[in-house]
């Protein structure tokens, strides 16, 4: 780990992996402020409006590597200034990893050639790779949230609302296989990068905050001295959307078996 603290923190994960819980726990602490999925065009960080302003000020934009990097630098600098003196944190989802590639680049670069991940490494970002090992649970959470129209809740009654869904094998494969490939992609891209920690969901959760062991590792990532991890996280208001997924997904065991087969195929590839 490098001696100087990182200029910002980024969580890389797939959806339904506890990113919002981690971000809200950060923001409830005293040292880090999260801006969530900062690259959503219409999200709270107003990335779409920023891009329009950035391009208008330059007069032209050729989608070259230097221009894309300058745009990312300026956007993150603005977010960092907004949250100062707290350290900036934001989420980067697996399905964003292909974003911002320069126009003159290979269509499917390998992990070491990915523009977005290389930009993070070049800037010395602190990276939290948040993994949800149980893909059947991840898929079930996604389908239940889609069906209910509720993605993040602090309402225990809403989380317990009765429903029943069945997930087809084709739908399950289309959801889980890209996650497995992206997970491997990220691990390969950061294999020799010193500023990364990997934590898993739901094991990083302790009640309504972050458990002591992952909190300590994240504290070390950003250069906090021993004993200061408790101030890093506060209480998140979020709860699981569906704690009992086996009681909701009628063929959960079938999906779990399919997930294990896909994991074996990706590992062997």
C-alpha positions as a LaTeX table, in Angstrom:
\begin{tabular}{lrrr}
\hline
Residue & $x$ (\AA) & $y$ (\AA) & $z$ (\AA) \\
\hline
Unk1 & 0.00 & 0.00 & 0.00 \\
Unk2 & 1.34 & 3.46 & $-0.86$ \\
Unk3 & 2.19 & 5.96 & 1.88 \\
Unk4 & $-0.02$ & 8.80 & 0.67 \\
Unk5 & $-3.81$ & 8.45 & 0.94 \\
Unk6 & $-5.77$ & 8.02 & $-2.31$ \\
Unk7 & $-7.40$ & 11.11 & $-3.84$ \\
Unk8 & $-10.80$ & 9.37 & $-3.91$ \\
Unk9 & $-12.50$ & 6.02 & $-3.33$ \\
Unk10 & $-14.47$ & 3.97 & $-5.83$ \\
Unk11 & $-16.52$ & 0.83 & $-5.28$ \\
Unk12 & $-16.63$ & $-1.51$ & $-8.29$ \\
Unk13 & $-19.48$ & $-4.02$ & $-8.21$ \\
Unk14 & $-22.57$ & $-5.35$ & $-9.89$ \\
Unk15 & $-26.02$ & $-4.11$ & $-8.96$ \\
Unk16 & $-27.71$ & $-5.73$ & $-5.94$ \\
Unk17 & $-24.39$ & $-6.22$ & $-4.14$ \\
Unk18 & $-24.76$ & $-3.79$ & $-1.26$ \\
Unk19 & $-23.20$ & $-0.74$ & $-2.92$ \\
Unk20 & $-25.89$ & 1.62 & $-1.67$ \\
Unk21 & $-25.58$ & 0.21 & 1.84 \\
Unk22 & $-21.82$ & 0.79 & 1.80 \\
Unk23 & $-22.19$ & 4.29 & 0.36 \\
Unk24 & $-24.83$ & 5.40 & 2.86 \\
Unk25 & $-22.75$ & 3.94 & 5.72 \\
Unk26 & $-19.77$ & 5.98 & 4.46 \\
Unk27 & $-21.85$ & 9.16 & 4.34 \\
Unk28 & $-23.18$ & 8.53 & 7.85 \\
Unk29 & $-19.60$ & 8.49 & 9.16 \\
Unk30 & $-17.27$ & 11.45 & 9.58 \\
Unk31 & $-14.55$ & 10.94 & 6.97 \\
Unk32 & $-16.03$ & 9.91 & 3.60 \\
Unk33 & $-18.93$ & 11.27 & 1.55 \\
Unk34 & $-20.48$ & 9.06 & $-1.11$ \\
Unk35 & $-21.99$ & 10.27 & $-4.37$ \\
Unk36 & $-23.35$ & 6.86 & $-5.35$ \\
Unk37 & $-23.47$ & 5.98 & $-9.06$ \\
Unk38 & $-21.87$ & 9.22 & $-10.13$ \\
Unk39 & $-21.92$ & 8.45 & $-13.85$ \\
Unk40 & $-25.69$ & 8.13 & $-14.14$ \\
Unk41 & $-26.60$ & 10.85 & $-16.68$ \\
Unk42 & $-29.58$ & 12.11 & $-14.71$ \\
Unk43 & $-28.40$ & 11.13 & $-11.23$ \\
Unk44 & $-27.71$ & 13.42 & $-8.26$ \\
Unk45 & $-24.14$ & 14.06 & $-9.45$ \\
Unk46 & $-25.57$ & 15.54 & $-12.70$ \\
Unk47 & $-22.98$ & 13.84 & $-14.89$ \\
Unk48 & $-25.00$ & 14.39 & $-18.08$ \\
Unk49 & $-25.23$ & 18.12 & $-17.47$ \\
Unk50 & $-21.53$ & 18.23 & $-16.62$ \\
Unk51 & $-20.58$ & 16.54 & $-19.91$ \\
Unk52 & $-22.69$ & 19.02 & $-21.90$ \\
Unk53 & $-21.04$ & 21.95 & $-20.14$ \\
Unk54 & $-17.54$ & 20.47 & $-20.50$ \\
Unk55 & $-17.89$ & 19.91 & $-24.24$ \\
Unk56 & $-19.49$ & 23.32 & $-24.80$ \\
Unk57 & $-16.62$ & 25.08 & $-23.04$ \\
Unk58 & $-14.03$ & 23.31 & $-25.21$ \\
Unk59 & $-15.80$ & 24.10 & $-28.46$ \\
Unk60 & $-15.07$ & 20.66 & $-29.90$ \\
Unk61 & $-14.63$ & 17.13 & $-28.62$ \\
Unk62 & $-12.98$ & 14.33 & $-30.60$ \\
Unk63 & $-13.41$ & 11.48 & $-28.08$ \\
Unk64 & $-9.64$ & 11.02 & $-27.85$ \\
Unk65 & $-8.01$ & 9.41 & $-24.82$ \\
Unk66 & $-6.60$ & 12.70 & $-23.53$ \\
Unk67 & $-10.00$ & 14.39 & $-23.81$ \\
Unk68 & $-11.83$ & 11.56 & $-22.06$ \\
Unk69 & $-9.27$ & 11.56 & $-19.24$ \\
Unk70 & $-9.53$ & 15.34 & $-18.89$ \\
Unk71 & $-13.31$ & 15.11 & $-18.67$ \\
Unk72 & $-13.14$ & 12.43 & $-15.96$ \\
Unk73 & $-10.50$ & 14.41 & $-14.06$ \\
Unk74 & $-12.62$ & 17.56 & $-14.12$ \\
Unk75 & $-15.79$ & 15.74 & $-13.08$ \\
Unk76 & $-14.17$ & 13.96 & $-10.15$ \\
Unk77 & $-12.41$ & 17.16 & $-9.09$ \\
Unk78 & $-15.79$ & 18.89 & $-8.95$ \\
Unk79 & $-17.30$ & 16.11 & $-6.87$ \\
Unk80 & $-14.28$ & 16.10 & $-4.56$ \\
Unk81 & $-14.59$ & 19.85 & $-4.03$ \\
Unk82 & $-18.30$ & 19.45 & $-3.27$ \\
Unk83 & $-17.68$ & 16.97 & $-0.44$ \\
Unk84 & $-14.43$ & 18.45 & 0.96 \\
Unk85 & $-12.98$ & 18.10 & 3.55 \\
Unk86 & $-14.46$ & 14.58 & 3.42 \\
Unk87 & $-12.94$ & 12.06 & 1.04 \\
Unk88 & $-14.98$ & 11.48 & $-2.13$ \\
Unk89 & $-16.49$ & 8.05 & $-2.77$ \\
Unk90 & $-18.55$ & 6.88 & $-5.74$ \\
Unk91 & $-19.77$ & 3.64 & $-7.32$ \\
Unk92 & $-18.69$ & 2.21 & $-10.67$ \\
Unk93 & $-20.87$ & $-0.67$ & $-11.79$ \\
Unk94 & $-19.71$ & $-3.62$ & $-13.87$ \\
Unk95 & $-21.92$ & $-2.52$ & $-16.75$ \\
Unk96 & $-20.12$ & 0.85 & $-16.81$ \\
Unk97 & $-16.67$ & $-0.65$ & $-17.36$ \\
Unk98 & $-16.86$ & $-0.25$ & $-21.13$ \\
Unk99 & $-17.70$ & 3.44 & $-20.86$ \\
Unk100 & $-15.51$ & 6.35 & $-21.94$ \\
Unk101 & $-13.32$ & 4.30 & $-24.26$ \\
Unk102 & $-11.65$ & 6.62 & $-26.80$ \\
Unk103 & $-12.93$ & 6.42 & $-30.35$ \\
Unk104 & $-9.54$ & 5.14 & $-31.58$ \\
Unk105 & $-9.38$ & 1.98 & $-29.46$ \\
Unk106 & $-10.06$ & $-1.72$ & $-29.75$ \\
Unk107 & $-13.70$ & $-2.65$ & $-29.36$ \\
Unk108 & $-13.03$ & $-5.37$ & $-26.78$ \\
Unk109 & $-9.77$ & $-4.63$ & $-24.98$ \\
Unk110 & $-8.51$ & $-7.03$ & $-22.34$ \\
Unk111 & $-8.42$ & $-6.19$ & $-18.63$ \\
Unk112 & $-5.05$ & $-4.44$ & $-18.80$ \\
Unk113 & $-6.22$ & $-2.23$ & $-21.69$ \\
Unk114 & $-9.54$ & $-1.07$ & $-20.23$ \\
Unk115 & $-9.60$ & 2.73 & $-20.37$ \\
Unk116 & $-11.74$ & 3.29 & $-17.28$ \\
Unk117 & $-9.83$ & 0.92 & $-15.02$ \\
Unk118 & $-6.47$ & 2.21 & $-16.24$ \\
Unk119 & $-7.60$ & 5.76 & $-15.51$ \\
Unk120 & $-8.42$ & 4.74 & $-11.92$ \\
Unk121 & $-5.00$ & 3.16 & $-11.50$ \\
Unk122 & $-3.19$ & 6.12 & $-13.03$ \\
Unk123 & $-4.95$ & 8.49 & $-10.63$ \\
Unk124 & $-4.12$ & 6.33 & $-7.61$ \\
Unk125 & $-7.75$ & 5.74 & $-6.63$ \\
Unk126 & $-8.58$ & 3.60 & $-3.63$ \\
Unk127 & $-10.60$ & 0.70 & $-5.07$ \\
Unk128 & $-13.12$ & $-1.42$ & $-3.20$ \\
Unk129 & $-14.10$ & $-4.47$ & $-5.24$ \\
Unk130 & $-17.43$ & $-5.47$ & $-3.76$ \\
Unk131 & $-18.38$ & $-9.05$ & $-4.63$ \\
Unk132 & $-21.62$ & $-10.89$ & $-4.01$ \\
Unk133 & $-20.46$ & $-14.53$ & $-4.17$ \\
Unk134 & $-23.97$ & $-16.01$ & $-4.19$ \\
Unk135 & $-25.16$ & $-15.24$ & $-7.71$ \\
Unk136 & $-28.50$ & $-16.95$ & $-7.20$ \\
Unk137 & $-29.21$ & $-14.57$ & $-4.32$ \\
Unk138 & $-28.04$ & $-11.63$ & $-6.45$ \\
Unk139 & $-30.34$ & $-12.58$ & $-9.34$ \\
Unk140 & $-33.26$ & $-13.24$ & $-7.01$ \\
Unk141 & $-32.76$ & $-9.83$ & $-5.39$ \\
Unk142 & $-32.78$ & $-8.18$ & $-8.81$ \\
Unk143 & $-35.92$ & $-9.95$ & $-10.01$ \\
Unk144 & $-37.78$ & $-9.30$ & $-6.76$ \\
Unk145 & $-36.83$ & $-5.61$ & $-6.81$ \\
Unk146 & $-37.89$ & $-5.33$ & $-10.45$ \\
Unk147 & $-41.22$ & $-7.02$ & $-9.71$ \\
Unk148 & $-41.96$ & $-4.89$ & $-6.68$ \\
Unk149 & $-40.58$ & $-1.68$ & $-8.13$ \\
Unk150 & $-38.68$ & $-1.20$ & $-4.85$ \\
Unk151 & $-34.88$ & $-1.27$ & $-5.00$ \\
Unk152 & $-33.70$ & 0.14 & $-1.68$ \\
Unk153 & $-35.84$ & 0.34 & 1.40 \\
Unk154 & $-35.73$ & 1.15 & 5.06 \\
Unk155 & $-39.27$ & $-0.16$ & 5.38 \\
Unk156 & $-39.33$ & $-3.62$ & 6.97 \\
Unk157 & $-42.98$ & $-4.13$ & 6.04 \\
Unk158 & $-42.22$ & $-3.47$ & 2.36 \\
Unk159 & $-39.30$ & $-5.91$ & 2.50 \\
Unk160 & $-41.63$ & $-8.62$ & 3.84 \\
Unk161 & $-44.42$ & $-8.10$ & 1.30 \\
Unk162 & $-45.66$ & $-11.46$ & $-0.07$ \\
Unk163 & $-45.03$ & $-12.41$ & $-3.69$ \\
Unk164 & $-43.94$ & $-15.38$ & $-5.79$ \\
Unk165 & $-41.75$ & $-15.43$ & $-8.92$ \\
Unk166 & $-40.20$ & $-18.07$ & $-11.17$ \\
Unk167 & $-36.97$ & $-17.34$ & $-13.06$ \\
Unk168 & $-36.26$ & $-18.97$ & $-16.40$ \\
Unk169 & $-32.87$ & $-20.56$ & $-17.15$ \\
Unk170 & $-32.27$ & $-18.29$ & $-20.16$ \\
Unk171 & $-32.98$ & $-15.18$ & $-18.11$ \\
Unk172 & $-30.77$ & $-16.45$ & $-15.28$ \\
Unk173 & $-27.85$ & $-17.22$ & $-17.59$ \\
Unk174 & $-28.11$ & $-13.84$ & $-19.32$ \\
Unk175 & $-27.91$ & $-12.13$ & $-15.92$ \\
Unk176 & $-25.30$ & $-14.22$ & $-14.12$ \\
Unk177 & $-22.75$ & $-15.00$ & $-16.83$ \\
Unk178 & $-21.77$ & $-11.37$ & $-17.54$ \\
Unk179 & $-21.33$ & $-10.79$ & $-13.79$ \\
Unk180 & $-18.93$ & $-13.71$ & $-13.51$ \\
Unk181 & $-16.94$ & $-12.52$ & $-16.52$ \\
Unk182 & $-16.82$ & $-8.93$ & $-15.26$ \\
Unk183 & $-15.70$ & $-10.10$ & $-11.80$ \\
Unk184 & $-12.78$ & $-11.98$ & $-13.33$ \\
Unk185 & $-12.06$ & $-9.01$ & $-15.62$ \\
Unk186 & $-11.74$ & $-6.64$ & $-12.63$ \\
Unk187 & $-9.54$ & $-9.03$ & $-10.67$ \\
Unk188 & $-7.21$ & $-9.43$ & $-13.64$ \\
Unk189 & $-7.07$ & $-5.68$ & $-14.28$ \\
Unk190 & $-6.07$ & $-4.91$ & $-10.68$ \\
Unk191 & $-3.90$ & $-8.00$ & $-10.06$ \\
Unk192 & $-0.77$ & $-5.95$ & $-9.32$ \\
Unk193 & $-2.43$ & $-2.76$ & $-8.04$ \\
Unk194 & $-1.64$ & $-1.99$ & $-4.37$ \\
Unk195 & $-4.67$ & 0.17 & $-3.58$ \\
Unk196 & $-7.47$ & $-2.34$ & $-3.77$ \\
Unk197 & $-9.41$ & $-4.37$ & $-1.22$ \\
Unk198 & $-12.06$ & $-6.97$ & $-1.97$ \\
Unk199 & $-15.02$ & $-7.34$ & 0.36 \\
Unk200 & $-18.05$ & $-9.56$ & 0.04 \\
Unk201 & $-21.76$ & $-9.03$ & 0.51 \\
Unk202 & $-23.51$ & $-9.73$ & 2.82 \\
Unk203 & $-20.54$ & $-10.58$ & 5.08 \\
Unk204 & $-19.35$ & $-6.96$ & 5.17 \\
Unk205 & $-22.67$ & $-5.95$ & 6.80 \\
Unk206 & $-23.05$ & $-5.99$ & 10.57 \\
Unk207 & $-26.58$ & $-4.90$ & 11.51 \\
Unk208 & $-27.00$ & $-1.44$ & 9.98 \\
Unk209 & $-23.31$ & $-0.66$ & 9.54 \\
Unk210 & $-20.06$ & $-2.14$ & 8.23 \\
Unk211 & $-18.46$ & $-5.03$ & 10.11 \\
Unk212 & $-15.22$ & $-4.40$ & 11.99 \\
Unk213 & $-12.86$ & $-6.47$ & 9.82 \\
Unk214 & $-13.77$ & $-5.00$ & 6.40 \\
Unk215 & $-13.97$ & $-1.55$ & 8.02 \\
Unk216 & $-10.39$ & $-1.97$ & 9.24 \\
Unk217 & $-9.17$ & $-3.02$ & 5.79 \\
Unk218 & $-10.92$ & $-0.07$ & 4.12 \\
Unk219 & $-9.46$ & 2.25 & 6.77 \\
Unk220 & $-5.97$ & 0.99 & 5.90 \\
Unk221 & $-6.74$ & 1.50 & 2.20 \\
Unk222 & $-7.28$ & 5.22 & 2.74 \\
Unk223 & $-4.38$ & 5.61 & 5.14 \\
Unk224 & $-6.23$ & 5.96 & 8.44 \\
Unk225 & $-4.23$ & 5.05 & 11.55 \\
Unk226 & $-5.17$ & 1.98 & 13.62 \\
Unk227 & $-8.18$ & 2.52 & 15.84 \\
Unk228 & $-9.89$ & 5.07 & 13.59 \\
Unk229 & $-12.03$ & 2.62 & 11.59 \\
Unk230 & $-15.12$ & 3.13 & 13.81 \\
Unk231 & $-15.40$ & 6.76 & 12.69 \\
Unk232 & $-15.31$ & 5.73 & 9.05 \\
Unk233 & $-18.85$ & 4.31 & 8.95 \\
Unk234 & $-22.15$ & 5.27 & 10.49 \\
Unk235 & $-25.60$ & 3.70 & 10.43 \\
Unk236 & $-27.15$ & 3.02 & 7.03 \\
Unk237 & $-30.93$ & 3.42 & 6.79 \\
Unk238 & $-31.21$ & 0.67 & 4.16 \\
Unk239 & $-32.47$ & $-2.86$ & 4.66 \\
Unk240 & $-32.63$ & $-5.94$ & 2.45 \\
Unk241 & $-35.46$ & $-5.71$ & $-0.04$ \\
Unk242 & $-36.24$ & $-9.43$ & 0.35 \\
Unk243 & $-34.55$ & $-11.28$ & 3.22 \\
Unk244 & $-36.21$ & $-14.65$ & 2.43 \\
Unk245 & $-35.56$ & $-15.14$ & $-1.28$ \\
Unk246 & $-36.08$ & $-18.91$ & $-1.20$ \\
Unk247 & $-39.62$ & $-18.28$ & $-0.03$ \\
Unk248 & $-40.28$ & $-15.97$ & $-2.98$ \\
Unk249 & $-38.41$ & $-17.56$ & $-5.93$ \\
Unk250 & $-40.17$ & $-20.86$ & $-6.61$ \\
Unk251 & $-37.19$ & $-22.48$ & $-8.38$ \\
Unk252 & $-34.37$ & $-20.98$ & $-6.30$ \\
Unk253 & $-32.49$ & $-24.29$ & $-5.97$ \\
Unk254 & $-32.50$ & $-24.75$ & $-9.76$ \\
Unk255 & $-31.04$ & $-21.26$ & $-10.20$ \\
Unk256 & $-28.40$ & $-21.98$ & $-7.56$ \\
Unk257 & $-27.32$ & $-25.13$ & $-9.43$ \\
Unk258 & $-27.13$ & $-23.19$ & $-12.68$ \\
Unk259 & $-25.00$ & $-20.54$ & $-10.97$ \\
Unk260 & $-22.51$ & $-23.18$ & $-9.83$ \\
Unk261 & $-22.26$ & $-24.60$ & $-13.36$ \\
Unk262 & $-21.63$ & $-21.15$ & $-14.82$ \\
Unk263 & $-18.96$ & $-20.48$ & $-12.21$ \\
Unk264 & $-17.18$ & $-23.69$ & $-13.20$ \\
Unk265 & $-17.38$ & $-22.80$ & $-16.91$ \\
Unk266 & $-15.94$ & $-19.31$ & $-16.37$ \\
Unk267 & $-13.19$ & $-20.61$ & $-14.09$ \\
Unk268 & $-12.20$ & $-23.18$ & $-16.72$ \\
Unk269 & $-12.26$ & $-20.73$ & $-19.65$ \\
\hline
\end{tabular}
